Amino acid sequence: MAWRCCGILTCSSPAARRPTLKVLLVDDDSRLRSRLKDDLVSRGYAVDTADNGIDAEHLGTEWPYDAVILDLGLPQRPGIEVLRNWRARGIAVPVLILTARDAWHEKVDGFKAGADDYVAKPFHVEELCARLGALLRRAHAQPAGVVTAGGLTLDEERQSVSKGGREVDLSGVEFRLLRYFMLHPGQVLSKTHLAEHTYDNDSERDSNVIEVYVNRLRNKLGAAMITTRRGQGYVFGPPG
């Protein structure tokens, strides 16, 4: 069974919760935007929103989003122009565009402007989330549902991680933080950067809290799994 609300078809069965990544949702329909934000948050995404093209372009330029859901029919500045401007600035964030079901020309224009995928309205939220997840996996060259790095295997559907065949219990925050580390192995990640990708802009972000959760992960996975670069941040990788 499914029912329609503001262009979204929402299935009655609960979807699997997913780990947090930071997403920008842009649509001028307040009911659709509110409903879709709630659906994405319930699946573990941190979500910022904008209802016009000017604000959307500013947010997408200033903040390091993992993905953007972008409606093309926006007030003040069309979504297609926002997308072109991002690409002209070298902003390569994956973009999923929302279009009217019969507006095939919008899909073509969106792809030419640099869109990565599209969903036509009305849509099932499960389809949108599946396409969003596929974009994120392609961006990090990971197979569906599983992330592997540093000798660890992370199962997104079950929100679990295993090491040497042994499952390790993690809290929700620990899981989200570990997932981001595993998607960026060998990279220096500052506490501020990690906080930005864990919380939305409406949440109070305290980068010092990240240190607490990093230490918890070290206790559970081994101290050498996450190393500290003094004055820079943390690096995830297998013990040397």
Summary of the structure (lengths in Angstrom):
residues: 240
radius of gyration: 18.5
end to end distance: 51.8
largest distance: 55.0
contacts: 746
relative contact order: 0.12
helix: 39%
strand: 25%
